[in-house]
Amino acid sequence: KHVLDPLPFSCNMAGWPTWSMGVAGMLLVWGVHTSANAGSCVGAKPEVEGGTHGVAMMQRDVQQQKAVIAEETIGTGADSPDVVEVNGLFIKKEVLANMVASQVAAAIPDPPPFADEEIGTLLGWKRRCQRVPEGTIMLKLTMGDFVDYFKPTGRHSLCDMLTSHNKHQWSSDGITWVQPDYSTGHLGGSAKNWPKDGREYLSIWGSTIPENHGWCCSNKRDGPTSFHQIGTMEALQEPPVAAAP
């Protein structure tokens, strides 16, 4: 650890809230042009000088006459190949890279679903099934409270399954699979009263008639059965993680 020289505090440390005495690690505030002034405070809080574009550092284990900086996050100087200088602060490149990666990942929106209820006719599925992402092993269909997983039977393709009523296996968790009793005239789904979870049919992602009536059939347990349900279908490249027992 590196111990700084005594800090010229200009106000009573006893007035600081208790959380400020044991703050762990270092906090970077992105885009700031001036650094935090850990040696002064406004009222009962530390003061950060400058505008909204600077780098601010929060010291660890702040005490009245010294501040200790954790060496796992602060480098020893500009001569180290693993350290980068940011407005006078020497920061390990690995730490900085991890922080940037985490900010970028948080800013990337989730990808859109493979399909939704707007695709509900045989013709529509014949077109959409050509866009199944490479490596897809199953489809996850979410309709209200119900989540179903589907994959083709035998040697059928996902496109075969999506354009038929009797080429799919079903799973409630994406791990244990069963072949349902089928019905005709729809895409996907099951025979009436085959599910044992409070609905009449497994989710249906369309019908063979030219008009698009969306998806069917239930979005909540013991709810009414009807078309025009709202749902999403996701293409999965690997099974979902099993829930903890």
C-alpha positions as CSV (number, residue, x, y, z in Angstrom):
1,K,0.0,0.0,0.0
2,H,1.1,3.6,-0.6
3,V,0.5,6.1,2.1
4,L,0.0,9.7,1.0
5,D,1.2,12.7,2.9
6,P,-1.1,14.1,5.5
7,L,-4.1,15.7,3.9
8,P,-4.9,19.4,4.6
9,F,-8.5,18.9,5.6
10,S,-10.3,22.2,5.9
11,C,-13.3,20.9,7.8
12,N,-14.1,18.6,10.7
13,M,-13.8,14.9,9.7
14,A,-16.2,14.0,12.5
15,G,-18.9,15.5,10.4
16,W,-18.4,13.0,7.6
17,P,-21.0,10.2,7.3
18,T,-19.7,6.8,8.5
19,W,-19.7,5.3,5.0
20,S,-17.0,7.7,3.9
21,M,-14.5,6.2,6.4
22,G,-14.4,2.7,4.9
23,V,-15.0,3.2,1.2
24,A,-13.3,0.4,-0.7
25,G,-11.5,0.6,-4.0
26,M,-11.3,3.3,-6.5
27,L,-14.1,5.0,-8.4
28,L,-13.5,6.5,-11.9
29,V,-16.0,9.1,-13.1
30,W,-15.7,9.0,-16.9
31,G,-14.9,12.1,-18.9
32,V,-13.8,14.5,-16.1
33,H,-11.0,17.0,-16.8
34,T,-10.2,17.7,-13.2
35,S,-9.6,15.4,-10.3
36,A,-11.3,15.0,-6.9
37,N,-10.0,17.1,-4.0
38,A,-10.0,14.5,-1.2
39,G,-8.5,17.1,1.1
40,S,-11.5,19.4,1.4
41,C,-15.2,19.1,1.8
42,V,-18.4,21.0,1.4
43,G,-20.5,20.9,4.5
44,A,-20.2,17.2,5.6
45,K,-19.3,15.7,2.2
46,P,-16.1,15.5,0.1
47,E,-15.8,18.1,-2.7
48,V,-15.1,17.2,-6.3
49,E,-13.7,20.2,-8.2
50,G,-14.4,21.0,-11.8
51,G,-17.2,20.4,-14.1
52,T,-18.7,17.2,-15.4
53,H,-15.8,16.0,-17.5
54,G,-12.9,14.8,-15.4
55,V,-11.5,11.8,-13.5
56,A,-12.5,11.5,-9.9
57,M,-10.8,9.3,-7.4
58,M,-12.3,8.1,-4.1
59,Q,-9.8,7.2,-1.5
60,R,-9.9,4.0,0.5
61,D,-9.8,3.8,4.3
62,V,-10.0,7.5,4.7
63,Q,-8.7,8.7,8.1
64,Q,-8.3,12.2,9.5
65,Q,-4.6,12.6,8.6
66,K,-3.9,10.0,5.9
67,A,-5.4,8.2,2.9
68,V,-4.4,4.8,1.8
69,I,-4.7,3.8,-1.9
70,A,-5.1,0.2,-2.8
71,E,-2.2,-0.9,-4.9
72,E,-4.2,-3.5,-6.7
73,T,-5.9,-0.7,-8.6
74,I,-3.3,2.1,-8.7
75,G,0.0,1.6,-10.5
76,T,3.4,2.6,-9.2
77,G,4.2,5.1,-12.0
78,A,4.4,5.9,-15.6
79,D,7.5,3.7,-16.1
80,S,5.4,0.5,-15.7
81,P,4.3,-1.1,-18.9
82,D,1.1,-2.3,-17.2
83,V,0.0,1.2,-16.2
84,V,-1.7,4.0,-18.1
85,E,-1.9,7.7,-16.9
86,V,-5.3,9.3,-16.9
87,N,-5.2,12.9,-15.8
88,G,-2.3,12.3,-13.4
89,L,-3.7,9.0,-12.0
90,F,-1.7,5.9,-12.8
91,I,-4.2,3.0,-13.4
92,K,-3.5,-0.6,-14.3
93,K,-4.4,-1.3,-17.9
94,E,-6.3,-4.4,-16.9
95,V,-8.5,-2.6,-14.5
96,L,-9.2,0.2,-17.0
97,A,-10.0,-2.4,-19.8
98,N,-12.4,-4.3,-17.6
99,M,-14.2,-1.1,-16.6
100,V,-14.5,0.0,-20.2
101,A,-15.7,-3.6,-21.3
102,S,-18.3,-3.6,-18.6
103,Q,-19.6,-0.1,-19.6
104,V,-19.8,-1.2,-23.3
105,A,-21.6,-4.5,-22.5
106,A,-24.2,-2.6,-20.4
107,A,-24.8,-0.2,-23.3
108,I,-25.5,-2.9,-25.9
109,P,-29.2,-3.6,-26.2
110,D,-30.5,-7.1,-26.2
111,P,-30.9,-8.6,-29.7
112,P,-34.4,-8.6,-31.1
113,P,-36.3,-11.9,-31.0
114,F,-36.2,-14.3,-33.9
115,A,-40.0,-13.8,-34.4
116,D,-43.1,-12.5,-32.8
117,E,-46.9,-12.7,-33.3
118,E,-46.6,-10.6,-36.5
119,I,-45.5,-13.9,-38.2
120,G,-48.6,-16.1,-38.0
121,T,-49.3,-17.6,-41.4
122,L,-47.8,-20.6,-43.2
123,L,-46.4,-18.3,-45.9
124,G,-44.9,-16.0,-43.3
125,W,-43.1,-18.9,-41.6
126,K,-41.8,-20.3,-44.9
127,R,-40.0,-17.0,-45.3
128,R,-39.0,-16.4,-41.7
129,C,-37.6,-20.0,-41.2
130,Q,-35.0,-19.2,-43.8
131,R,-33.5,-16.8,-41.3
132,V,-33.0,-19.2,-38.4
133,P,-29.6,-18.3,-37.0
134,E,-26.8,-20.8,-37.7
135,G,-26.3,-23.2,-34.7
136,T,-29.8,-22.9,-33.4
137,I,-30.8,-26.1,-31.5
138,M,-34.2,-25.1,-30.1
139,L,-36.7,-22.3,-30.0
140,K,-38.0,-20.6,-26.9
141,L,-41.5,-19.3,-27.2
142,T,-42.8,-16.9,-24.5
143,M,-46.5,-16.0,-24.3
144,G,-47.5,-14.2,-21.1
145,D,-46.8,-16.4,-18.1
146,F,-45.9,-19.4,-20.2
147,V,-42.5,-20.3,-21.6
148,D,-42.3,-23.3,-24.0
149,Y,-39.3,-24.8,-25.8
150,F,-39.6,-26.5,-29.1
151,K,-37.2,-28.5,-31.3
152,P,-37.8,-30.8,-34.3
153,T,-38.6,-34.5,-34.1
154,G,-36.4,-37.0,-35.8
155,R,-34.4,-35.6,-38.7
156,H,-36.7,-32.8,-39.5
157,S,-35.3,-29.3,-39.7
158,L,-36.4,-26.2,-37.8
159,C,-38.0,-25.0,-41.0
160,D,-40.0,-28.3,-41.3
161,M,-41.1,-27.8,-37.7
162,L,-42.1,-24.2,-38.0
163,T,-44.3,-24.9,-41.0
164,S,-46.2,-27.9,-39.7
165,H,-48.4,-29.0,-36.8
166,N,-46.8,-32.4,-36.1
167,K,-43.0,-32.2,-36.3
168,H,-42.1,-30.7,-32.9
169,Q,-41.1,-31.9,-29.5
170,W,-41.9,-29.8,-26.5
171,S,-40.2,-29.0,-23.2
172,S,-41.0,-26.8,-20.2
173,D,-37.4,-26.3,-19.3
174,G,-35.4,-26.9,-22.5
175,I,-33.8,-30.0,-21.0
176,T,-36.5,-32.8,-20.7
177,W,-38.4,-33.4,-23.9
178,V,-41.7,-35.0,-24.9
179,Q,-43.7,-35.4,-28.1
180,P,-47.2,-34.0,-27.5
181,D,-50.4,-35.2,-29.0
182,Y,-51.0,-33.1,-32.1
183,S,-53.9,-31.2,-33.5
184,T,-54.5,-30.2,-37.1
185,G,-55.0,-26.8,-38.9
186,H,-52.4,-25.0,-36.8
187,L,-48.6,-24.5,-36.6
188,G,-47.2,-26.0,-33.4
189,G,-49.5,-26.4,-30.4
190,S,-51.0,-29.7,-29.2
191,A,-54.2,-31.6,-28.9
192,K,-56.9,-30.0,-26.7
193,N,-56.3,-30.5,-22.9
194,W,-53.0,-32.2,-23.5
195,P,-51.0,-29.7,-21.3
196,K,-51.3,-30.1,-17.6
197,D,-50.4,-26.6,-16.6
198,G,-53.7,-24.8,-16.7
199,R,-54.2,-24.2,-20.4
200,E,-56.1,-26.0,-23.1
201,Y,-53.3,-26.1,-25.7
202,L,-49.6,-25.6,-26.0
203,S,-48.7,-22.3,-27.6
204,I,-49.5,-22.1,-31.3
205,W,-47.4,-19.9,-33.5
206,G,-49.8,-19.6,-36.4
207,S,-52.3,-21.3,-38.7
208,T,-52.5,-22.6,-42.2
209,I,-55.1,-20.2,-43.4
210,P,-54.0,-17.1,-45.4
211,E,-55.2,-14.6,-42.8
212,N,-52.9,-13.8,-39.9
213,H,-54.7,-14.1,-36.6
214,G,-51.5,-14.1,-34.7
215,W,-50.6,-16.7,-32.1
216,C,-52.8,-18.8,-29.7
217,C,-53.8,-19.7,-27.0
218,S,-53.2,-18.6,-23.4
219,N,-51.1,-16.0,-21.6
220,K,-52.0,-17.0,-18.1
221,R,-53.0,-20.0,-16.1
222,D,-56.7,-20.9,-16.4
223,G,-57.1,-17.9,-18.7
224,P,-59.3,-17.8,-21.8
225,T,-58.2,-19.5,-25.0
226,S,-58.0,-17.3,-28.1
227,F,-55.8,-16.2,-31.0
228,H,-54.3,-12.7,-31.2
229,Q,-52.0,-13.4,-28.3
230,I,-48.7,-11.5,-28.0
231,G,-45.5,-13.4,-27.8
232,T,-41.8,-13.7,-28.8
233,M,-39.7,-16.6,-30.1
234,E,-36.0,-16.7,-29.5
235,A,-33.4,-18.9,-31.2
236,L,-31.2,-20.7,-28.7
237,Q,-27.7,-22.1,-29.5
238,E,-27.4,-24.0,-26.2
239,P,-29.8,-25.3,-23.6
240,P,-30.9,-23.0,-20.8
241,V,-29.2,-23.3,-17.5
242,A,-31.1,-25.6,-15.2
243,A,-32.7,-24.0,-12.2
244,A,-31.1,-24.8,-8.8
245,P,-32.9,-27.5,-6.9
